Amino acid sequence: MHSGVTRTTAWLSLVLALLAGRAAGQGGQGGEGEGGIRLEKRWPLDSGGTVRITSPLGKLRVLGWDVDTLAVSARLEPRIGRFFGAGDAHVRTLELAGRAELEVHVPRNVTIWVKSTTADIEVIGVDGTLDLTSVGGTIHVVGTPQDVTAETMSGSVELAGGTGRARVKTVSGDVLLRGASQDLGASTLSGRITVRAAGWQRGGTGVQRGRFESVSGDIRFEGELGRGGVVQVESQSGKIEVSVPATTVADFDAVTIEGTITNTFGAEQPKPRATGAGSGQELRFSTAARGEAGGGGGGAQITARSFKGAILLGRK
């Protein structure tokens, strides 16, 4: 009997020692208070390093700063919340279990990779590459990142500031894109896409290249196009609205198979489609000065295509 108790005590001691070692490897769980488990961690990180974050539930906030340090502040769910951090000064991985509120400070030019189930993701002031995915959470980016990929199923996505390249995909979530971009794209099944192009970013004004697509969601593009810029808007059944400044020099090309076209940008009016089935309309005109082709002379190109949705062209 005594030997059995001794063996049980030894096993319990071993288990407790292993758990203590794992907690130390996780960077240490902070004290557990009324708001859950709190922890603070810091590691050195190269200015061009990579941070990979997996946080299934809660909120995640990533902030860029001018320090070659990765700083983590987290509040984990009581009892089931877990945190694990591994890596070196080049690549650092952060993994969380349970619901968590996480704030991460990173050098501005790092690459950020985030995967989540329903956590809301916010990134502010990071100039590197962002790869962000949340199935049901929202994604909000503010700043001038070089490259952004943002994907959700039902959550909304907002990019504000300026990007070198950006690609946004949702199923039913709304998309709001504000600022300037060299290469901007967004697609959705049933969400609404709104583009407010303005400002200067990485060598150009407004949107240099843009492609926006939906199946049933409405799409609205308003604002500036860069000189020689190209914008393409397509929808199966959603309404398309394009509103640009009156001084815009561009070639317009709009076609709908079964819908209607309304033009308040100029005096030109749509005509019935010349070929193919359907009761749709088409409209093509240019605002380029006489003797100056829109595409070849530095003007923009605006193309709108819809199967049965309405197309509206107007002045901003």
N, C-alpha and C positions, 0 to 999 in steps of 0.2 A: 504493500500500500504506500509505504513511504517512498519507494523508488518511483512509483507511478506519479505521485505528486511532484517529485523532483524533475522527472522528464517533462511534465506539463509546464512547470515553471520555466524550464529551460527553453521550451518552444515559444512560450509567450515572450520571454526576453528577446529571443531571436527575431520574432515578428515585430516587436516594438523597435528594435534596432534597425531593421530594414525600412520600416516606415519613417523613422527619423532620418535615415540616409536619403530616402527618396524626397522627403520634404526639403532637405538641404540642397539636393540636385535641382529642385524646382525653384531655387532662389529664395525659398523660405516663405511660408504662409504667414501673413501678418496676424496681428491680434484680431480676435473675433469679438466685435461689438454689436450694438443693436442694429447697425446697418449691414452686418455681414462681415466677412473676412476682408481685411484691408492689408495691402502690401505696397511697398515701394522698392523699385529695383533700378540699378544703373549699370550699363556696360559701355565700354568704348566701342565706337562704330565709325568706320571710314566714311568720308563725305560722299563717296560714290558706292556705298555698300547696299545691301539688300535686307529688307525686313519682311518676313513671312508670318502672317497672323491668321490663326483659326480661332474664331470666337462665335459659337453658334447662336447665343441668345443675349439680348441686352442692348448696350450701346458701346460704340467704339469711336474714339476721337483721336485723330492723328494730326499733330501740329509740327510744322517745320521750324527749326531754329538754327542759329549760326554757331553750333557747338558740335564737335565730333563725338557725341555721346547719345546713346539710346537710353531714355528715361521712361520708366513705366510706373504708372499709378493706377491701382485697380481696387475695386470692391467686388468681392466674390459672393455668390449665394451661400448662405449659412449651410453648414454640414456637407453639402454636395459640391460646392464650388472648388475647383482645382486650377492651378496655374503651373505651367511648365515652360522653362526658357532654356534654350540651348544654342550653340553656335560660337562664332568668334567675331572679330572686328570686321570681317568681310560680309558674312551672312549670319543673321540671327533669326531664330524661329521662336515664336510665342504661341503656345497652345492653351486654350482655356476650356473647361468643362462647366456646364451649368450656366445660369444667367450671370452676366458680369457687366459692370460699368468700367470701361478701360480708357485711360488717356495715355497716349504715347507721344513723346517728343523725339524727333529724329532730325538728323542733318538734312538741309533743304534739298540736296540733289540725289537723295537715295531713291532706290526702287522699292515701291510698296506693293505687296501682294496680300490681299485679304479675301478670305472665304468665310461666309456666314450663312446660317439658316434664316433667322429672322432679325438679327441685330441690325440696328440703324448704324450706318457708316458715315462719318464726316471727316474730310481731309482738308486742312487749311494750310496754305503757305508752303507746299511741297512742290519743287520745280522739276523733279525727276519723272520717272515712269510710274503710273498707277494702274494696277490690275485689280478691280474691285467687283466682288460678286456677293449678292445677298438674295436669297430666294424670296423672302417676304418683307425684308426691311427696306428702308429708304437709303439712298446714296446722295450725299451732298458734297461737292468739291468747290472750293474757293481758292483761286490763285492762278498761277501760270505754269502748270505742268507741261513738260515736253510731249508726253504721250499718255492718253487716258483710255482705258477699256473699262466700261461699267455695265453690268448686267444684273437684271432682276426679273422675277416672274410678275409679282403683283405690286412691288414697291415702286415709289416714284424716284426719279433721278433728276438732279439739278447740277449743272456745271455753270460756274460764274467766274468770269475773269478772262482768261485767254489760254489757248492751247495750240501746240504745234499740230498735233493729230488727236482726234477723239472719236471713239466709236461707242455708241450707247444702244443697248437692246433691252426691251421689256416685252412682256406678254400683255399685261393689262395696265401696267403702271404708266403714269403720265411722265413726260420728259420736258424739262425746261432748260434751254441752252442760252446763256446770256454772255455776251462779250465777243471776242474776235478769235478766229482760228484759221490756220492755213488749210486744214483738211478735217472737215467735220461731217460725221455721219450718224444717223439715228434711225432705228426701225422699231416698230411695235405692231402687235396684233390689233388690240382694241384701245390702247391708251391714246392720249392726246399729245402731239408733239408741238411745242412752241419754241421758235428760234427768234431771239432778239439780238441781231448782229450789230455790234458797235465797237468803236475803239480801235486801237492799233496793237498788233501782236506779231512778234517775230518776223518783221519785214513787210507787213501788209495791213490793210484796213478792212475791218469787217470780216466777212467770210471769203476766203479765196476759192475753196472748193467745198461744196456741200451736197450731200445726198440724203434725202429724208423719205422714208417709206412707211406705209401702214396698210392694214387690210380694211378695218372699219373705223379706225380712229381718225379724228380731224388733224390736219397739219396747218400750222400758221408760220410763215416766214416773214419777218419784218426787219428792216434795217438796211445796212450797207453791204455792198459787195466790193471786193477788191478789184482793181483795174485788171481786166481780163479774167475776172472770176467766173466760175461756173456753178450754178445751183440747179439741181434736179429734184423735183418733188413728185412722188407717185403715191396713189391710193386706190384701193379697190372700190370702196363705197364711202369713204370719209370725205368731208369737205376740205378743199385746198384753198388757202388764202395766201397771196403774195403781195406784200406792201413794201415798196421801196421809195427812197427820196425822189422827188420830181426831177432832180438833176441827173438821175441815173442814166448812163449810156449803156444800152443793152439790146440784145435781140430776144424777143419773147416768142415762145412756141408752146401753145396750149392745145390739148386735145382731150375730149371726153367722149366715150363711146355712147353712153345713154344719158349723160347729165347735161348741164348747161354751163355756159361761160359768161361771166359778167366782167366788163372792162371799164373801170373808171380812171385808169391811169392816162389814157389818151382817147382820141376820137374813134379809133378803129373798133369795129364791131365784129363779133364772131359770125361764121358762116356754117351752113350745114356741112357735115363731113362729106368729102368728095368721093370717097371709096369705102367699101365695107358695109356690113350690116349695122343696124342700130340707128337711133334718132339723135345722136350726139352732135357736137359742134367742134369747130377748130378755129384757131385764131393765131396768126403769125404777123408780127410787125417789129419794126426796129425804131429806136429813138436816137440812133447815130446820126450825126450831121451828114448832110449830102456829100457824097464822094468818100464817105468813111464807113467801111463795113464794121459792124459791131464786133464780130469775133476777130477779124483780121486786124482791125485798127485799135485794139486795146480795150474795146468795150466788153461788157459781161454777157453771159448767156444764161437765160432763165427758161427752164423747161418744166412744164406741168402736165402730168398724165393722170387720168382717172377713168375708171370703167363706168360707174354710174353716179359718182359724186359730183357736186358742183365745184367750179373753179372760179375764184374771184381774184382779179388783178386790180391793184389800186395804189394810191400814193400814200406815203407815210407822212 
